[in-house]
Amino acid sequence: MSIQERMRMCRLIEQMEHQKEYSKKIGLENRSTFCEVRMNDTYGNMEDMEK
């Protein structure tokens, strides 16, 4: 993934966090992972992590 693609993805995820209902309506889902652990919250709240 190029730097430009990664930046676009980060911006999209940020917008999805701010507009959750709209994102759900159009079928977008954040499937980000960090060290093979799925992240549900881009702001790092530990209670929202799934293992």
C-alpha positions as CSV (number, residue, x, y, z in Angstrom):
1,M,0.0,0.0,0.0
2,S,1.4,3.4,-1.0
3,I,1.6,6.3,1.4
4,Q,-1.1,8.1,-0.6
5,E,-3.4,5.0,-0.3
6,R,-2.7,4.7,3.5
7,M,-3.5,8.4,4.0
8,R,-6.8,8.1,2.1
9,M,-7.7,5.0,4.2
10,C,-6.9,6.8,7.5
11,R,-9.1,9.8,6.4
12,L,-11.9,7.5,5.4
13,I,-11.8,5.6,8.7
14,E,-11.8,8.9,10.6
15,Q,-14.9,10.1,8.7
16,M,-16.5,6.7,9.4
17,E,-16.0,7.2,13.1
18,H,-17.7,10.6,13.0
19,Q,-20.6,9.5,10.8
20,K,-21.3,6.0,12.1
21,E,-25.0,5.8,11.0
22,Y,-24.2,6.9,7.5
23,S,-21.3,4.5,7.2
24,K,-23.5,1.6,8.4
25,K,-26.2,2.6,5.9
26,I,-23.9,2.5,2.9
27,G,-22.2,-0.7,4.1
28,L,-18.8,0.5,5.3
29,E,-17.0,-1.3,8.1
30,N,-13.7,-0.7,9.8
31,R,-11.8,-4.0,9.6
32,S,-8.4,-2.5,10.7
33,T,-5.9,-4.7,12.5
34,F,-2.8,-4.0,14.5
35,C,-0.4,-7.0,15.1
36,E,-3.2,-9.3,13.8
37,V,-5.7,-8.0,16.5
38,R,-8.8,-6.4,15.0
39,M,-9.3,-2.8,16.1
40,N,-12.9,-1.5,16.4
41,D,-12.0,2.0,17.7
42,T,-9.4,4.0,15.9
43,Y,-8.9,6.1,19.0
44,G,-7.5,3.2,20.9
45,N,-10.0,2.4,23.6
46,M,-9.0,-0.9,25.0
47,E,-12.5,-2.0,26.0
48,D,-13.5,-2.0,22.3
49,M,-10.8,-4.4,21.1
50,E,-11.7,-7.9,19.9
51,K,-9.1,-10.6,20.0
